[in-house]
Amino acid sequence: MKKIILLILLILPIIVNANQNEEIENKHILAKTAKASILMEVSTGKILHEHNIHEKLAPASMTKIMTLLLIMEDLKKERITLEDEVLITPNAASMGGSQVFLEAGSKIKFEDLIKAIAIASANDASIAVSEALNGTHETFVARMNDKCKAIGCKNTNFINSHGLDAENHYSTAYDMALISRELLKYEKVLEYTNIYEEYLNKPDGSSTWMVNTNRLIRFYSGLDGLKTGFTSGSGYCLAATAKRNNMRLISVIMKEATPNDRNNSTIELLNYGFGNYKVKTILDTKHDLGQIEIFNGKTKTASLKLIEAATNLENISEEKKYTYQVIAKPLKAPVHVGDIVGYLEVYEAGKLINKFDITVKETVLKANIWDLYKRNLNKILRGN
């Protein structure tokens, strides 16, 4: 009996200590009801909170974030325009689940299909744009997966463009945050994801009332996107983005039991981010970074500027000081605005913390023979 009591006394502290450690760990987990979650600051890509972020789960209609990304990419490259009309195929019209009841043989503008995807999470619209952009849905899905690899997603595989449950169709909270961050490079998409309700007017005179599946855009300050999701396999999901005080956050919630749990977890993550962090703008894109020499250009030099603002994420109570230096070498013409011609090194307390790409403020074309003749003549006349 004494041996049993002694054994209990030896084991009890271990059990108590393990329980205490578990409680301490759980206190640091936000959105506890979610299977996986992440909070990311957009400009730096820094993760502010994470839980099971690499676990492969069904993403449901969050899949459409990638669909929207490829649409916005093609718009930027002018492969399509918002006014282009898409012929709705029987395949697209037959899609079930969330839909706007597109009719086979009708023609709908790209912009209206984007709204149908962003607002109503329309599966038929997702199929329609995928076929219009890449010929077949299968080819578009292959492009989706190629894009995933290009932006660093290592645990995502898409089988379709809409997100209905399918074998081997999966993603992670981290990868969905990466895809969302990439989509947010196209700020115009927020004009659509921030619409709460709108009618889709069709060629036959009928219309479908679309109400945003992301109810938080009406209730959470600064929230203007991105995409909800639900299937029996995925549970309730939401990739959301909100901006306050020059800081934009992305939260991803996966596999919640109810829509309320999904929304409450999203609010908890975003509140944590806005309540504890801020983005410090070190230099904006208007700042003059000096001149760079251009060989054989119509002008000898060009002014330098940042492609995107140089920022750093700080604790809300911090006031850090930064130094920086420009790293750029002379270039040969032509040099175009947007070309990466060097970078800005940013230091905090003498330590390199980040590098930011720089470009020229104005395009410098290659000098022709007449330009070079005048330049040499001026040198002679000045006695140089």
N, C-alpha and C positions, 0 to 999 in steps of 0.2 A: 504493500500500500504506500509506503514511504517513497519507493522508487517511482510509482505512478505520479504522486504529487510533485516530486522533484522534476519529473519530465514535463509536466504541465507548466510548472513555474519557469522552466527553461524555454519552452516553446511559445508561451503566452506573449512575452515581450516582442518576439519576432513577428507574431501575427498582428499585434497592435501597431508595431512600427510599419509593417507593410500596408495596413489599412490607412494609417496616417499619411504615408507617402502617396497612396492612391488618391486620397482626399486632396492633398496639396496639389498633385498633378491635375486633377479634375477642375480645381479652382481656376487654373490657367487656360482651360479649354472653353472657348466661346462656342455658341451654337451647338450645345451638347447633344441636341436631338438629331442633328444631321449626321449621316454616315461619313461625310467628308465635307470640308469647307476650307476656304482660303480668303484672305484679304490682301490685296496688292495695291500699291500706289503706282499710278500709271506712268508718270514722267520718268521715274527712276527704275521701275520694275521691282522695287523692293517688297518683300513679303512681310506684312505686319502681323499676321496670324495664320496659323496653318494647323490642319488636323486631317490625317489620312489623305494628304493631297495627291499621292501617287497611286491610290487604289483605283483599279479599273472598274468603272460602273457604267450603267446605261445612261446616256446623257439626254435622252428624249429630245424634245424640240430645241434644246440648247444647241443641237446639231446645226440649226438654221443660222447660228452666228457665223459659221464657216460659209454657208450658202450666201449670206449677205456680204461677207468679206469678198468673195470672188465676184459678186455683182459690182460692188464698189470699185474693185480693182479694174474691171473691164470698162466701167464708166470713166475712170481717170485716164485710161489708155485710149479712150475714144473709140473702142470697138463697138460700143453701143451708145445710144442716147436715151434719156428718160422718156422721150416722145416716141421712140421706136415701138412698133406694135408686134406682139408675140401671138402667133397662131397657136391656139390651144388644141392639143392633140387628144384623142380618145384616152390615151394612157394617163395624161394629166387630169382630165376630167373625171376619171374613174377612181381617183384617190379617195380613200376614206379618212376617218379621224377628223381633226380640225380642218375645215375647208370653207371656201367662199362660194362653192357651187359654180365653178367655171363650166361653160358649155363648150363641148367639142366643136371645132370649126369656127368659133368666135375669135376675135382679135382684141387683146387687152394691152394697154401701154405698159412698158417696163415699170414706170413709176407707180402705177396702180398695183402691179404685182409685188413690188417692194413693200408697199403699204400693207398689202394683204398678208405678207410674211411677217412683217415687223409688228403689226397690230393684232391680227387675228390668228397668227401662227398657222397660216393656211398651207396644208400639205399639197393641195392641188397647184397652188401658185409656185411652190418650191420645185415641183416636177416640171412645171411649164418653163420656168427660167433656166433650169438646168439643161433642158432639151434645147432651148433657144441659144444658150451660150456655147454649148459644146457638142451639139448634134444629137447625142443620146444621154440618157440619165447615167448610164454606166461610165461613159467617158468623163462626165462631170464629176462623178464620185471619185474616180481615179485622180482627177485634178485636185479634189479636196484633200486627199491623202498626201499627194505630193506637196501641197502647200503646208500641211501639218509638219512634215519633215523639214521644210525650208525654214520654218520659224521656231524650230526646236522642240516640237511635241514628240515625245518618245513613247507615250503610252496611249495613243489614240488610233483607232481604226474605224473609218466610216464605211458603212454598207449602203447607205442611202443619204439623200439630201434633206430629209424631213425629220428623221429621228424616231419613227415608229420602231418598236422593238424588233430586232433581227439578230440572228446568231452572229457573233463576232463583231457586233457594232458596240463600241465602247470608247470611253474617254476617262479623264481624271479631272479633279478640281483644278489642279495646276495647269494642265493642258488647256482646259476651257478658259482659264484666266489669260493664258498666253494668246489664244485665238481672239478673245475679247479685246485685249490690249492692241492687237494688230488691227482689228476692225475700227477701233477708236482713232486711228490715224486718219480716218475718213470722217471728219466731224459731221458731214452732211447726214450721215446715217441717223444721228440723234434727232434730226428733224422728223424722222418717221417713227422711231422707237418712243418718242415723247408724245405722240398723238394718243389721246385716250379713246376717242370714238370718231368714226367717220363712215360715210356710206361709200361703197364701191358701186359705181354706176356702170352698167353693162350695155353692150351694143343693142340688145333687144328691148331696152327701156326699163328693165327690172333693176333692182339694186339690192345689195346685201349690207346689212348694218354690221359694222365691225367694231368690237369693243376690245380694248387692250387687255390681254391676259395678265399683264403686269400691273396690278392695281396700285402698287406702291408709287407709281408716277403721280398719282393724285394726292398722296398723303405724306410722302417723305420729302422734306426740303432738299432741293438740288438733285433729286433722282430723275434721270431722263432716259433710261434704258436698262437692260438690253433685252433679255429673253428668258421666258419661263419654259418649263417642260413638265410633262406628266405622261407616264404610261404605267401599266400595271407592273412592269419590270423595273422602271426607274424610280418610282415614287415621285414626290413633288420636288422639282429642282428650280433653281433660279440663278442666272448670272445677271447681276445688277451693277449699275455704275451711277455714281453721284459725284457732283462737284460743289465744293464750298471753299471760299477764301483761297482761290487759286490752286486748290488741291483736288485732283480727281482720283477716286478710289474705284476698284473693282472688287466685288465680293461674289463668290460662287458657293452655292449651297446645293448639295446633292443628297438624294434619297431621304426626304422627310416624309412623315406619315400623313400630314394634312397641309392644305394651303396656308393656314394660320401659322403652323410651325415654320414653314418655309419663309414666310414674311417676317415673323418675329426673329428668326435667326439672322436674316439679312439685316434687319434694323440693328440688332445687337452688334454685328460685325462693323457696320458703317459707323455707328455711334462710337464704338471703341476707336476706330481710326480717326475720326474727326475730333474726338475728345482728347487724343493723346499725341497727335502728330501734326506737322505743318510742312509745307514745301517752301524752302527759301530760294528765291530767284537770285542767283549770283550775278549773271549777266543775261540780258535779253537779246533778241535777234537784231535789235536796232543799234546795239553798241558797236562802235567803230574799233576794229581790232588791228588797225594799221594797214600798211600796204605790202603787196607782194610784187616782185619783179616778173614781168612777162616778156620772154624773148620772142622777137619777131611778131609782136602784136601791133595792132593799130594804135594802142597806147602802151607805154612802157611799163606801167604799173596798174594794179587793180586794188580796190579796197576790199578788206576781208570782213566777214561777218559769220556769226553762228547760224547753222542750219536750223537748230532748235535751241531754245533757251537753256542755258547752263543752270541746273537746279540741284538741290540736295535736300534729302529728307531729314528733318530734325524733330527731336522731341519738342512738344509745344512750349516747354519752359526754357529751351535752349536759345542762345544767341551766339552762334559760331561765327568766326571770322575766317575768310578765305583769301588765298592769293592764287594767281594764275599766270600762265605764260603761253604764248602762241608758238606752235611748232609748224613751220611751213617753209618749203624750199621754192626757189624760182621755178617758173613753169614755162613751157613752150605754148604759144598760141596755136589753135584757139582754146579758150577757157570759157565755159558757160556757167551761168548762175545755176546752182544746184550741184555742180561737180564738187566732189570732196577734194579739197586742195591741201588739207592739213587738219590739225586738231588743236583744241584748247585743253591744256592740262590744268586741273584745279587741285589745289592743295589746301589741307586743313591741318594746322599745327605742324607744318612742314612735311606732311605725309600726303602722297598722291592719292586722291580719293576717286577721281573719275576723269575721263577724257570725252570731249564733245567735238563732233565733226564741224569743220568750218568750210565755207565756200566764198565765192566772190560776190560783191554787190552788183556788179554789172558784167555782162558778157564782153569778152575781148576777142575779136576775130583776128585771123592771121593777116598781117600786113601784106599789101600787094607791092609790086615793083615801084609804083608811083609814091606810095607811102614811104618806102625805104629811101627813095631818091630825095624826097623833101626832107627827111630826117637827116640824111648825110649832108645835104646842102646847108641846112641850119647849123650843123656842127662846124662846117667849114667857115661859114660867115661869122660864127661866134668865136672862131679861133680855137675850137676844142680839138 
